[in-house]
Amino acid sequence: MAITAQLVKELREKTGAGMMDCKKALVETDGNLEAAIDFLREKGLAAAGKKADRIAAEGTTFVLEQGNEAIILEVNAETDFVAKNDKFQVLVASLAEQLLAAKPESVEVALELEKDGVKIADQISTAIATIGEKITLRRFEIKTKTDGDAFGAYLHMGGKIGVLVQLNGTTDAAAAKDVAMHIAAINPTYVSRDEVSAEEVERERKVLTEQALNEGKPENIVAKMVEGRLGKYFEDVCLLDQTFVKNSDQKVRDFVKSTGGNVTGFIRYAVGEGIEKREDNFAEEVMSQLKGN
């Protein structure tokens, strides 16, 4: 398979590894991106766990709670200046109210919703004409609870990161907000180990095994080392296994248990995550490196 500059660039962004290391990994794995990530990790050239998707687009996240319903959404703009504009903020709050009331199943359906005879798509177009920048409704999610449960909402840096978490079995909204703050800071992928697929665990075990062997560890202790490192992996990605940011002597699971509730799920949005901002001359830089090697 031909190794393109774009593929090298994508692998570099996901792993933080050097350009030529990324090229070598892709050559070794015949262009398979996921296999190349594992290859780099086995060689100790990439960060474990999460993919480092770059945050580029501006805008804001927003959370609206109304009784037993809540919505979290992300609306993007071109500059941080516009994201702080009062008219932009009013638009975001209005979109949240309309979406929570109608509960559309997708952004595409949401754009067709009407308020006073004006579609959301047209409301956004009007805002674009007034504010002077491209504005997009990127994503949203709606949650429903009972009277015996609690929502926890937290917006960090004025909405650069937004979190909505749900605790069932407790009405302690303050505790739920503390959990939301933890999620904003630590960015777990799952609630608990039960959510991690067997395939992902086995893949991680394989990577950790190769990593240990490449470090020159004796084979008779590698298995034990791998299980220990696997535990650290779960701490990195699973909310309940993590050390609580507000009390380093306590795991999140213990804090939640003390409230009498349990975490049923969470949504964490970081503005622009996964949206790539154009970088002048980067493609040319990669291409010249590829041609020269």
TORTI-99286 format. One record per residue (C-alpha): residue number from 1; z, x, y; residue in one letter. Coordinates in nm, 2 decimals. Example, Ala and Ser with C-alpha at 12.3 -4.5 7.8 and 13.67 -1.06 7.14 Angstrom:
# TORTI-99286
> n,w,u,v,res
> 1,0.78,1.23,-0.45,A
> 2,0.71,1.37,-0.11,S
This chain:
# TORTI-99286
> n,w,u,v,res
> 1,0.00,0.00,0.00,M
> 2,-0.09,0.13,0.35,A
> 3,0.23,0.21,0.55,I
> 4,0.17,0.07,0.89,T
> 5,0.34,0.17,1.22,A
> 6,0.48,-0.19,1.24,Q
> 7,0.64,-0.16,0.90,L
> 8,0.80,0.17,0.99,V
> 9,0.92,0.02,1.32,K
> 10,1.08,-0.28,1.14,E
> 11,1.26,-0.06,0.89,L
> 12,1.39,0.16,1.16,R
> 13,1.53,-0.14,1.35,E
> 14,1.69,-0.28,1.04,K
> 15,1.86,0.04,0.93,T
> 16,1.89,0.28,1.22,G
> 17,1.74,0.56,1.01,A
> 18,1.51,0.82,1.16,G
> 19,1.14,0.74,1.19,M
> 20,1.02,0.99,0.93,M
> 21,1.30,0.89,0.69,D
> 22,1.18,0.53,0.72,C
> 23,0.82,0.64,0.65,K
> 24,0.93,0.84,0.34,K
> 25,1.13,0.54,0.21,A
> 26,0.84,0.31,0.25,L
> 27,0.61,0.55,0.07,V
> 28,0.86,0.59,-0.21,E
> 29,0.89,0.21,-0.25,T
> 30,0.52,0.13,-0.20,D
> 31,0.59,-0.06,0.12,G
> 32,0.86,-0.29,-0.01,N
> 33,1.09,-0.34,0.29,L
> 34,1.40,-0.45,0.10,E
> 35,1.36,-0.17,-0.16,A
> 36,1.32,0.08,0.12,A
> 37,1.64,-0.04,0.28,I
> 38,1.82,0.02,-0.05,D
> 39,1.65,0.36,-0.08,F
> 40,1.78,0.47,0.26,L
> 41,2.13,0.35,0.19,R
> 42,2.14,0.53,-0.15,E
> 43,2.05,0.85,0.04,K
> 44,2.32,0.78,0.29,G
> 45,2.06,0.74,0.57,L
> 46,2.13,0.38,0.66,A
> 47,2.43,0.17,0.76,A
> 48,2.56,-0.05,0.48,A
> 49,2.57,-0.43,0.49,G
> 50,2.42,-0.60,0.78,K
> 51,2.07,-0.57,0.92,K
> 52,2.07,-0.45,1.28,A
> 53,1.84,-0.71,1.43,D
> 54,1.79,-0.62,1.79,R
> 55,1.91,-0.86,2.07,I
> 56,1.65,-0.88,2.34,A
> 57,1.59,-1.23,2.48,A
> 58,1.82,-1.37,2.75,E
> 59,1.97,-1.71,2.78,G
> 60,2.30,-1.87,2.67,T
> 61,2.47,-2.04,2.38,T
> 62,2.67,-2.36,2.44,F
> 63,2.91,-2.57,2.24,V
> 64,2.99,-2.94,2.31,L
> 65,3.26,-3.14,2.13,E
> 66,3.28,-3.52,2.13,Q
> 67,3.54,-3.66,1.91,G
> 68,3.46,-3.58,1.55,N
> 69,3.12,-3.44,1.63,E
> 70,3.02,-3.10,1.78,A
> 71,2.70,-2.92,1.85,I
> 72,2.62,-2.55,1.91,I
> 73,2.29,-2.45,2.06,L
> 74,2.09,-2.16,2.21,E
> 75,1.86,-2.19,2.50,V
> 76,1.66,-1.89,2.61,N
> 77,1.53,-1.77,2.94,A
> 78,1.35,-1.45,3.05,E
> 79,1.63,-1.29,3.25,T
> 80,2.01,-1.29,3.26,D
> 81,1.99,-1.38,3.63,F
> 82,1.83,-1.72,3.54,V
> 83,2.07,-1.77,3.25,A
> 84,2.35,-1.78,3.50,K
> 85,2.16,-2.01,3.74,N
> 86,2.34,-2.34,3.80,D
> 87,2.02,-2.55,3.73,K
> 88,1.97,-2.37,3.40,F
> 89,2.34,-2.44,3.30,Q
> 90,2.30,-2.81,3.39,V
> 91,1.99,-2.83,3.17,L
> 92,2.17,-2.67,2.88,V
> 93,2.46,-2.91,2.90,A
> 94,2.22,-3.20,2.93,S
> 95,2.03,-3.09,2.62,L
> 96,2.35,-3.06,2.43,A
> 97,2.45,-3.42,2.51,E
> 98,2.11,-3.56,2.42,Q
> 99,2.09,-3.37,2.09,L
> 100,2.44,-3.46,1.99,L
> 101,2.37,-3.83,2.06,A
> 102,2.04,-3.84,1.87,A
> 103,2.11,-3.58,1.59,K
> 104,1.74,-3.47,1.54,P
> 105,1.68,-3.27,1.22,E
> 106,1.48,-2.99,1.39,S
> 107,1.38,-2.84,1.72,V
> 108,1.03,-2.99,1.69,E
> 109,1.18,-3.34,1.66,V
> 110,1.43,-3.27,1.94,A
> 111,1.15,-3.19,2.18,L
> 112,1.01,-3.54,2.14,E
> 113,1.34,-3.71,2.22,L
> 114,1.34,-3.90,2.55,E
> 115,1.60,-3.96,2.82,K
> 116,1.50,-4.22,3.08,D
> 117,1.15,-4.21,2.95,G
> 118,1.11,-3.83,2.98,V
> 119,1.08,-3.62,2.67,K
> 120,1.30,-3.31,2.63,I
> 121,0.99,-3.10,2.62,A
> 122,0.90,-3.23,2.96,D
> 123,1.25,-3.19,3.09,Q
> 124,1.22,-2.82,3.00,I
> 125,0.88,-2.80,3.16,S
> 126,1.02,-2.94,3.48,T
> 127,1.30,-2.68,3.47,A
> 128,1.04,-2.40,3.42,I
> 129,0.85,-2.52,3.72,A
> 130,1.16,-2.53,3.93,T
> 131,1.34,-2.21,3.81,I
> 132,1.02,-2.01,3.76,G
> 133,1.08,-1.86,3.42,E
> 134,0.99,-1.95,3.06,K
> 135,1.27,-2.15,2.90,I
> 136,1.29,-2.25,2.54,T
> 137,1.53,-2.45,2.32,L
> 138,1.56,-2.21,2.03,R
> 139,1.80,-2.36,1.78,R
> 140,2.10,-2.59,1.73,F
> 141,2.34,-2.72,1.46,E
> 142,2.56,-3.03,1.45,I
> 143,2.89,-3.06,1.27,K
> 144,3.09,-3.36,1.18,T
> 145,3.46,-3.37,1.09,K
> 146,3.74,-3.62,1.02,T
> 147,4.05,-3.70,1.23,D
> 148,4.25,-3.47,1.00,G
> 149,4.03,-3.17,1.07,D
> 150,3.98,-2.93,1.36,A
> 151,3.68,-2.77,1.54,F
> 152,3.72,-2.43,1.69,G
> 153,3.47,-2.33,1.97,A
> 154,3.44,-2.00,2.15,Y
> 155,3.19,-1.86,2.40,L
> 156,3.20,-1.49,2.46,H
> 157,3.08,-1.33,2.78,M
> 158,2.98,-1.66,2.93,G
> 159,2.78,-1.76,2.63,G
> 160,2.62,-1.44,2.51,K
> 161,2.79,-1.52,2.18,I
> 162,2.88,-1.87,2.07,G
> 163,3.08,-1.97,1.77,V
> 164,3.16,-2.31,1.62,L
> 165,3.40,-2.32,1.32,V
> 166,3.55,-2.61,1.12,Q
> 167,3.89,-2.62,0.96,L
> 168,3.96,-2.90,0.72,N
> 169,4.31,-3.01,0.64,G
> 170,4.46,-2.92,0.97,T
> 171,4.43,-3.05,1.33,T
> 172,4.54,-2.72,1.48,D
> 173,4.25,-2.67,1.73,A
> 174,4.42,-2.36,1.88,A
> 175,4.42,-2.19,1.54,A
> 176,4.06,-2.29,1.49,A
> 177,3.97,-2.13,1.82,K
> 178,4.15,-1.81,1.71,D
> 179,3.93,-1.80,1.40,V
> 180,3.62,-1.86,1.62,A
> 181,3.72,-1.57,1.84,M
> 182,3.76,-1.35,1.53,H
> 183,3.41,-1.45,1.41,I
> 184,3.26,-1.37,1.75,A
> 185,3.42,-1.02,1.74,A
> 186,3.36,-0.92,1.37,I
> 187,3.05,-1.12,1.28,N
> 188,3.10,-1.21,0.91,P
> 189,2.81,-1.33,0.70,T
> 190,3.00,-1.56,0.46,Y
> 191,3.32,-1.76,0.46,V
> 192,3.43,-1.63,0.12,S
> 193,3.32,-1.43,-0.18,R
> 194,3.22,-1.74,-0.36,D
> 195,2.92,-1.77,-0.12,E
> 196,2.78,-1.43,-0.20,V
> 197,2.52,-1.46,-0.47,S
> 198,2.55,-1.28,-0.80,A
> 199,2.21,-1.11,-0.72,E
> 200,2.34,-0.98,-0.39,E
> 201,2.66,-0.85,-0.56,V
> 202,2.46,-0.68,-0.83,E
> 203,2.22,-0.53,-0.58,R
> 204,2.52,-0.39,-0.38,E
> 205,2.68,-0.25,-0.69,R
> 206,2.35,-0.07,-0.78,K
> 207,2.33,0.08,-0.43,V
> 208,2.69,0.19,-0.43,L
> 209,2.65,0.34,-0.78,T
> 210,2.35,0.55,-0.67,E
> 211,2.53,0.64,-0.35,Q
> 212,2.83,0.78,-0.55,A
> 213,2.61,0.96,-0.79,L
> 214,2.41,1.12,-0.51,N
> 215,2.74,1.24,-0.36,E
> 216,2.79,1.43,-0.68,G
> 217,3.08,1.22,-0.81,K
> 218,3.16,1.25,-1.18,P
> 219,3.00,0.97,-1.38,E
> 220,3.33,0.89,-1.55,N
> 221,3.49,0.78,-1.22,I
> 222,3.18,0.63,-1.05,V
> 223,3.24,0.28,-1.19,A
> 224,3.60,0.27,-1.06,K
> 225,3.49,0.40,-0.72,M
> 226,3.21,0.15,-0.70,V
> 227,3.45,-0.15,-0.76,E
> 228,3.67,-0.01,-0.48,G
> 229,3.38,0.02,-0.24,R
> 230,3.26,-0.33,-0.34,L
> 231,3.59,-0.46,-0.22,G
> 232,3.53,-0.30,0.11,K
> 233,3.18,-0.46,0.12,Y
> 234,3.34,-0.80,0.07,F
> 235,3.58,-0.72,0.36,E
> 236,3.28,-0.64,0.58,D
> 237,3.08,-0.96,0.51,V
> 238,3.34,-1.23,0.41,C
> 239,3.55,-1.40,0.67,L
> 240,3.85,-1.47,0.46,L
> 241,3.87,-1.11,0.33,D
> 242,3.88,-0.96,0.68,Q
> 243,4.18,-0.83,0.87,T
> 244,4.26,-1.08,1.14,F
> 245,4.17,-0.95,1.49,V
> 246,4.49,-1.10,1.64,K
> 247,4.72,-0.96,1.37,N
> 248,4.62,-0.64,1.19,S
> 249,4.89,-0.71,0.93,D
> 250,4.73,-1.03,0.82,Q
> 251,4.41,-1.13,0.65,K
> 252,4.21,-1.43,0.80,V
> 253,4.27,-1.62,0.47,R
> 254,4.65,-1.59,0.52,D
> 255,4.63,-1.70,0.88,F
> 256,4.42,-2.00,0.79,V
> 257,4.65,-2.08,0.50,K
> 258,4.95,-2.08,0.74,S
> 259,4.79,-2.37,0.93,T
> 260,4.76,-2.58,0.61,G
> 261,4.39,-2.59,0.63,G
> 262,4.08,-2.41,0.50,N
> 263,3.76,-2.29,0.66,V
> 264,3.46,-2.51,0.55,T
> 265,3.20,-2.33,0.75,G
> 266,3.10,-2.16,1.08,F
> 267,2.80,-2.10,1.30,I
> 268,2.77,-1.79,1.51,R
> 269,2.48,-1.75,1.76,Y
> 270,2.42,-1.43,1.95,A
> 271,2.17,-1.48,2.23,V
> 272,1.83,-1.34,2.14,G
> 273,1.93,-1.20,1.80,E
> 274,1.61,-1.14,1.60,G
> 275,1.38,-1.18,1.90,I
> 276,1.21,-0.86,1.97,E
> 277,1.16,-0.74,2.32,K
> 278,0.84,-0.54,2.39,R
> 279,0.90,-0.17,2.42,E
> 280,0.64,0.02,2.61,D
> 281,0.46,0.30,2.41,N
> 282,0.68,0.27,2.11,F
> 283,0.40,0.17,1.88,A
> 284,0.19,0.46,2.00,E
> 285,0.48,0.69,1.94,E
> 286,0.52,0.57,1.58,V
> 287,0.14,0.59,1.52,M
> 288,0.12,0.95,1.64,S
> 289,0.41,1.04,1.41,Q
> 290,0.23,0.88,1.12,L
> 291,-0.10,1.05,1.19,K
> 292,0.07,1.39,1.23,G
> 293,0.24,1.38,0.89,N
